[in-house]
Every structure is written in C-alpha cells, then in structure tokens.
Amino acid sequence: MKFCFRINHSCSRYLSALIILVLCAQGFPAQGESKVWSERKFDRTILSIDKDIRRKRWEKVIERSQQALPQCHALYSEQATSCILILKNINQSYEKTRAFNPDKPQIEGAYRLSSDVLGRAHSTTKSARDYYYKYLIFNEHYAEAIPLLMEIINLEKNGANDAYQLMERYKQLYALEGLTENWPAEEAALTKVMSLAQQVLGRESEDFKAAVEALAYNYCTQKKYYEYFELIRKQQQEIACFSAPNTTPNSSPLYQLLTIKKPRYWRQ
C-alpha cells in the first residue's frame, strides 16, 4: 500500500507540472503577471495622477504614470491621446524635479507621437520637443539636436516671426553647426545672426560685432580669404585670421551669448 501511494503521489506531481506547462504554452498568464486593467480602474488612476499634479507630488505622478502607460497601450494604443498625455506627465514631472527621464525612448517617443498625432504646433508637442532638445544638448548629441532646432525656427517663422527670438535661435544653430564642424552650415547660420542682430539691435551692438567676428573666423576656417577680407573691409573691424586651418571659433564673443549652455542643476 505504501508503495502504491508513492507511485500515485509521484504521478500526481508529474501531471500537475505538465498541466502548468501546457497552460503556459497556450498563453495563460503566469501567476504574478500583471493583468490588463479595466477602463474603470484606468480612469481612477488618471484622476489620481491629476490630483498629484495639482498637489505637485511629482515623484508620485511619475510612479502612477509609469504604471498607467502600459495599461493605456493595452486598452487603447500608443497613438491614443490619453497615452500621449501620460508620457507628457512623466517627462514634465521629471523636469519639475530638475532631472531627465532615464528612459530615452520615452523622451523621444513623447515628441514623435505628439508631433504625428497632435501636430507640430500643438502645445503638447512643443513641450515634448523642448524637453527632448534639452536632453540632446545636455548629453552632447549635437547632430541629433539640429533637426529639432530647425523645426523650432520654422515654427517661429510661421508663427509670431519675432526677430529677436529668431536671432537667439540662430545663435544656437551657429553653435551646433560649429560643434559638428559643418562649416558651410555654420556660415549660413552666422549670416542670419548678423542680419537679425543688425535689424533688432543695430550695427553697434555687441551681438552684431560678435557675429561679424565669428563669421570672419568661419571664412578663415574654410579658407575663404576673399570673403574674409571683404567682410572686415565692409564692417570696418580689425579681426585677425586664424593661422591654424582647423581652429574652431569657440573663443568667439558670440559663444558667450549662447542660451544652450548646460544647466548645472540638471541631472540624469
């Protein structure tokens, strides 16, 4: 009898294990795996997130939003406005704590999705683009930041078309093109800075003179000596040409006026 009991007990354990394996293979969720929420639970979580935002409990916003995001994707889709707004809440809450979201795909995804679904000029897209731009600059991904900056410039042109704001943006473009050593593109950006500085602040302004000096350095770097001499003759500025052909104008006074310096209080 004891022998029969041991055999039956072993068979029972074997059959139980086999049943579990079959169920898993058929797609049944394993114990402990998160289930898709009901819409009611999802809506309650969104209300809690809104309450946390009003109370400025940013860590709690991040925690709840990270839990809600995959549920939103499961209930609706990545392109759903609700899911895009959850991504916005995550990134903006990190920004409120002066930190970057450690998940780069979420930063880029928030921008791409909001741009595709809501449009480039939408306020949600604008905040997502600005945050992504700051992230790229902070991490020295300068080449990736240039298309974002060009988009910002084009939106400004098609919108308020504020000459001063455009001048500041072109200064940033000049710096990024120089950091990536794209000298023709840097030249084009500097020409715009010089033109806008003259229009907004006048020829005697520090911005205009700094732009002329930086453009002279650019001509020297590109060995465009005729353009260099014509520029200093026309603008009546004493500017020495660089002796080393690969020297970059990082010491130019215009670099001191840039607004894309890394904020020291930000962290990852």
ABEGO torsion letter per residue (X at the ends): XAAAAAAAAAAAAAAAAAAAAAAAAAGBBBBGBBBBBBAAAAAAAAAAAAAAAAAGBAAAAAAAAAAAAAAAAAABBAABAAAAAAAAAAAAAAAAAGBBBABAAAAAAAAAAAAAAAEAABAAAAAAAAAAAAAAAAAGBAAAAAAAAAAAAAAAAABAGBAAAAAAAAAAAAAAAAAAGBAAAAAAAAAAAAAAAAAAAEAABAAAAAAAAAAAAAAAAAGBAAAAAAAAAAAGBBBBBBABAABBAAABAAAAABAABBBAABBX
